[in-house]
Amino acid sequence: MEKRSFGKKKIRNILFVRTFQKLHNVGIAPPLGLLYLASFLRRTFGNDLVLKVVDMKIEGYTPHDMVGIFESFQPDIIACSVCTDEDACMREVARLAKIYAPGCFVVVGGPHASMYYNEILECRDIDCAIIGEGERTFSDLVRALGNDDDFNTIRGIAVLKDTTVVRTPVQPFIDDLDEIPFPAWDLIDIDRYSHCGVLLMNTMLAGRRYMGVFTSRGCPYQCVFCHNIFGKSWRKRSAENVFAEIKVLHDTYGVDEIHFFDDIFNLDRERVKKICDLIIQDGMHVRLAFPNALRADILDRETVLKLKEAGAYAITFALETSSVRLQKMLHKNIDLDVLSEMIVYSSKIGLLTKCYTMLGFPTETEEEMTGTIDFVCNLPLEAASFFVVTPQKGTPMYAMIQCMFPDFSVNFNQYNYYMPNNRYEKLLGLPISQFQRKAYRKFFFNIPRLLRLWRKTPRKEYLFRCLGPFCSRVVSILSREK
């Protein structure tokens, strides 16, 4: 494979950009993917590179706000981490980068690049897409650009050759995650992500300064709606390595709250308990939360109690749907009885309990949506999110919908988990908007639930400030025209 020739040049300035499209109020988390890339580069190239991270989400930047950074930093490489609803922002950032940082190489990674690299590379301002796990691939790319090597030596990328998108062989996953250096936290202002006015993935904080942590990659479950960026083989960090990261965050960076971002943190029950034991034995005072949700039917009371002893104050559970038929069709296959038991027990011992559901699955009926809403509302939960099904390319569910509706396609600007896509809603013939409004009304217009939420919220100011954007999202859903 040939590449667009940039000529042999000294690669020095690398700008990492997390894009942002203000379509709705979303939780903001530290850009850990970019921080992992940066730390991996540091280990590989030492001090030969100058690295800079710009998080457009936390800054509230538009693409034009990036112009001054392009001009002053003059990056040799710009690496963008992109979600699908940020596609328009990504394209404009790339266009402006080519104007104000002439000769720069623009590479895109993240979930959007892994699923839609063909569409991304239609934009001639983007030179390369990284598919899947990025540390090794990006490091190889930086080396190849510096040496003016052909890209056929790099695994895990897609480039445009003439008018054809060419993808290289898959990059093998990193099996031993303990070998990956800790994220380059010094490249961001940690305090910005812990500000009370910022809507977090977890919605609230108990501590004063938090950081997200990934302790594993991949997921062995076969849910038809889920991504496959990190594979279906679960790879875990050792409990000792996880604790070492938490210790550095606590002792060096003053972090007193950890949010675990794993797709399935609690797959190995003994590892979970060992992480907790290490925190307890150290005497470290940290708070723990799980905004990406735990799988409830592989929990038990002993593990939940151990999490609480280690500092957990909130647990989120992923339900998706209470329909047994849909659970089987989606290959989620969660045990609803165990889920209910774990929610009841968690709430009983004082944990703030939350739940994620999804409305609008293909073949779902109005009765099944009503059943899910009733199921959630009858549990002792303090918070719940009723997301809208949004098919992702490359998943079995996307193929299922395309089979049902051959003309179906994704509009990147309407890629929104919070509001129904009008076209998708019409194709299914389901009044998803109506049921979403019903769900939020029934769940939150409940005095005992609101009193429990007030009692269990560790920092009450979050109910007024950080929860404000969340409440405005709910209000916008409730006020949509029927």
N, C-alpha and C positions, 0 to 999 in steps of 0.2 A: 504493500500500500504506500502510495506517495502522500505527502502532506503539503499543505500550503507552505511554501518556503518563506521562512522569516530570516534565514541566514544564521550562521553561527554567531551568537551574541552572548555577552555576559548577562546572565539572569541574576538580578539582585532584588528589585522591589516587587513584592507580591502583595496584592490587595485582595483580601477576602471580603465579600459582600453578601449579606443576607438581604434578599429583596423583600419588598413590602407593597401590598396592594390594599388600600383602605376600602374594603368592600363591606366590612362588618367588624364588630368588636370581637377580637380574638385574644385568647390568652397568649402572653409573650413569655417565652422561655429563653435562657441563654443559648447562643448558637453553638452547641457542643460539637456538632459535626465539623464546623470550621475550626474550632479550637483543637480538635483531634488532628486535623490535617496539619495545622501549624506546628503542633508539638512533634508530629512525625517528621516534618521537614527539618525541624531543629536538630533532631537526633541524627538525621541522614546527612545534612549539609553543614551542621555546626552554625557558626556565626557568619557564613557567607551570604546569607539572605537577610533582607529587611522586610519584616512582616507587619501588616496592618489589618485590623478587622474593623469594618463598618457595618453595624447592624441597623439597617434602615427602619426596622420595626420599632426598636426602642427609641430611635431618634425622631421618628415620624417623618423621615425624609421622602421627598419625591425624587424621581430620577434626575431632575434638574438641580436638586440640591447636591448631587454627587459631582457636578462639574468642577467645582473648586478643588475637591479632593483629587480628581483626575489630574488637574493642572499642577497642583503643588507636589503630589507624590510621584507622578509620572510612573505608574506601575508597568513593569514588563509583562506581568501576568495578572489578569483579573479572574478570580475564581468566585462564581456566584452559586450560592445554595438557594434553591428555588422550590416552592410549592406550586401546585398547579394553578391556583387562583392568582398567582403572581406572574403569570406568563407575560402579560402586557408590560409590566414593570421591567421584567428581565430584558425584553427586547429593546425597550427604550434606554435602559442602562447600557446595554451593549452598543447601541447606536451612538450614544454620546461618548462612550469610552473611546471608540475608534476616531472620533473627532478631536477630543481634548487630551488623549494620551496616545498619539500616533505611534503605530507599530506595536501596540500592546496585543497580547494573545488572550482571547476571552474563552474561558471554559466554564461550563455549567454542570453542576451536580445536584444531588439531593433527590427527593422522591419524584419530582417532575421529570428530571432528566432520565431517570431509570425507566419511566413508563412511556414518555413521549419524545424520545430522542429524535425520531424521524421528523416530527413536527417542529421541534426546536431548531434543527439544522436547516430548515427552510429559510431561517434568518441568516443572511450572509455575514452579519456582524458577529455571529457566534462561530468560533473555530472548532470547538470540540465539546462533546458531552461525555461525562463519566457515568458509567452504569454500575449501580450496586455500591459495595463497600469501597471507599475512596482512598484510604491511606496509601497503600502500595501503588495504586494506579496514578495518583497525583504526583507522588514522589518520582515515579518513572517518567511521567510527562515532563516535569521540571528538568530532569536530567537530559531527556531527549531534546528538548528545546535548546538547552545550553550547548549541546553537542551537534545540533542540526542533524539529528538522526531521523530516519524514517519512523513513522508511527506504527509500522507493522510489528515492532518489537514490544509494543505496549499492550497489555491485556486490559480489557474492561473499558474500552472507549468506543465512541462512534464519531466519524468525521464525514464530511461531504467531499466526495471525489467526483469532479465534474458536476453532474446532476444526480449522482447516486449516493445514498447514504451507505457507508461501509462500516460494519461493526467488527471489532477484533474479538478473538476468543475471550471467554469469561475469565475474569481474574479470580483465582482461588481465594476462598475466604481465609481469614487469619484464624487458625485453630486455637492458638494459645493467646487469649486476650490479655493475659497478664504481661505479655511482651509489649503491648502498646503503651507508650508513655502517657501520663496523665495530661488532660487538656491544658492548653496554654492560657490559663485564667488571667495572666497578667496583661493580655491583649484587650481585655474588656474592663469596664467599670462595673464591678459586681453590685455595687450599691444601687445602680440604676434599675436593676431587675428586682430589687427588693423594696422599691418605693411603694408606699401605700396606695398611690393613685394608679398603679399599673395593674391591669387585669392579668393575673397569672393563670397558668394551666390549672393550678390547684385552687384558684379563685381567692384564696386567703393564705395568710402566714400566721404561725404561732411565734416564730422567732423574729429577729431583727434583720438577719442577713441569710439568704438561702442560696443554694446552688443545686442544680440538677446533676444526677449521676446515672450513668448506664452501667449496670453490672453484668449484662448479658446481651447477646445478639441472636436474632433468629427466633423462630417459634415452631414447634413440631405439630401444632394443630393445623387443620386444613380448612379453616373458615374461608368460604368462597368469596367473601367481600374484602379480604385483607391483602395487603401488599406482600411482596416476596423479595424485598430489597436485601435482606440479610439472610435469606434462605430458610429452609424448613428444618435444618439441623441446629438444635439449640446449643450455643457455645456460651460457657459461663466463665466469669472471672472467679478466682478463688476468694473465699471469705476474707483471708488475710490481705489480699490485694485490694479488695473493696474497702476494708477497714483502714488500710494505709492511706487511701485517697481521702476518706472522710477525716482522718486524723490531720492530714496536711491542710485540708480546707478549714478545719476548725482551729488549728493552732497557728497557721501562717496567715490565713485570710479572714479570720474572725467569723467564719460561717457557723451559725448555730441552728440551721435547719437544712435537711436534705430531702430533696424530692427525687424519688426513683422513677426513671423514665422508661424502664424496660418494657418490651412488649409483653413479657410474662415473667415478672420478677420471682414469683413464688413457685416455679416449676420444681425446684429441688428444695424440699421442705427442710432438710437437715442443714443445707447451706444458709437458708434464711435464718434459722435459729442460731447458727454459729456466728453470723454477722451481728445479730442482736447481742449474743453473749460477749463478743469482743467489745462492743460499745458499752455494755453494762459494766464489764470488768474494768474498763479504763476509767470509769467514773465520769465520762464525757457527758455533758448536758447538751444534747441536741434533740430537736424535734424532727419527726419523720412523717412523710406523706407520700401517697402513691397516685398522682394525678393521671397516670396512664392506665390505671385500674389493675386489680388483681383478679385472678381466676378463682372464683369463690369455691367451686366444688372440689378443689384440691387443697383447700385450707382445712384446718381443724382448730378446735378451741385453744389447744396448747400453743399453736403458732400465733394465733391472734393475740393471746395474752402476752406472749413473749415480745411481739412487736410493740405492744403498749408499754411494757416494762422498759424497752429500749428507747422509747420516746415518741412512738406513733400517736398522733392525735386525730388523724382522719384517714379513712380508707374508702377508696372508690372501687365499686364492683362493676364489671362489664356483663350486662344481661343480654342486650340487643333486643330479644323478643321473648315473650312468655309462651308463645305458640310451640307446642311440642313438634308439630308438623314442620314448621319453619326451622326450628332448631336442627332437625334432621336434614332438611333440604340444604341448609347453610353450612352443614358440617360443624356447627358450633357444639352441639350435643352437650350442653351444660346441664348438670343435675339441678333442676329448679328447687327441689326440696332442700338440698344441701345449701344452695345459695340463700334461700330464705332463712335457714338456721344460722348461717354465718352472719347475715345482716342483723338478725334479732340479737344474737350474742354480742356482736361488736357494739351495737347500740346500747345494750344493757350494761356493758363495762365502761361506758362513757366515751367511746370513740364517735367522732362525727362521721356519719355514714352517707355516702353518695352513690349514685347509680347512673350508668349510661345505657340508653336505649336507642333504637333506630326504628324509624317509621317509613314505610313505603317500599318494602321488599317486593321483588317480582312475584306475582301470584298471591300476595298477601290480601286478605279480605278485611272489610271494615270491622267484622266481628273480632278478627285477630288483633287488629290495632286497638280496639276497645279493651280486649283482654289484657294486652300488655300495659295499657294505661292503668287499668284497675289493679293489676298485679302490683305495680310499682307504688301506687297510691295507698295500698293496704299494708305496706311494709313500714317499719319504723325508721324511715330514711329522713335525713335532714335536707338533702338536696338531690336533684336529678336533672339530667339533660336529655331532652328528647330530640336527638339528631335526625336529620333527613338522609335517607339512603342516597349516596352519591357514587355511582359506579366508577371504578378505577380501571383504566386500560390494563390489560395483562392479567386480570383476575377472572376466575371462572364465572363470577356473577356478571361481569361485563359481557362475556361471550354469551351468556344465557339471555341477557337483555337484547343483544344484537340479533340473536336467533329469533326472539319474539318480535322485535321491531327492527328490521334490516336497515331502516333509515336513521336509527339512533346514532348520535354522536355527542361528544362532550363539548360544550361551550366553555372555554377556559374562564371567561369573565363571569360565568354564572356557577362556577365550581364552589359550592357553598353548602357546608354541612348544617347551617343554622336556618336557612330559608329554603323552602321547596323550589325546585327548578320547574317552572311552569310547563315547559315542554314535556319533561319526564312525567310530571303529574298527569298531564292530559293523555300521554301514551298509556299509562297504567289504568287510567280511568278511576283513580282513587283520590278522594278529597283530602290529600295529605295535609294541606294547610289548615283545614278545618280541624282535623284530629290533633295536629300539633298545638293549636290554640286551646283546644279542649284539655289536652294533657297538662299544659302549664297552668291553666286556670284551676283544674281539679287538684293538682299537686300543691301549689303554693298558696291557694286561698284556703288555708287550713290553719286555724289558730294554734292548736297543740303542736303542730309541726314547726311553725314559726317561733314558738316559745322555746322548743328544744334547740332550734338553730341558734337562737340568741344565747341560750345557756351554754351551749357547747363551743361557740365561737371563741377562740382564745384571745383574739384582739378585736374588741368590739368595733373599733374604727373601720375595720374592713367591711362591716355591714353597711357603712355609709359611704365609704370612698372606693375601695377596691371592688366591692360588689355593685357599685353604681353602674359601671358599664355592662355588667351581666344583667342587672335589672332592666337597663335600657334595651338590651337585646330581647329580653322576654316581653317587655312592653311593645316593642316594634312587631314582634310576632303576634301578640294578642290584638294589636290595632290594625293588622293588615285587612284589607277589604275582603269580605267573603265572596 
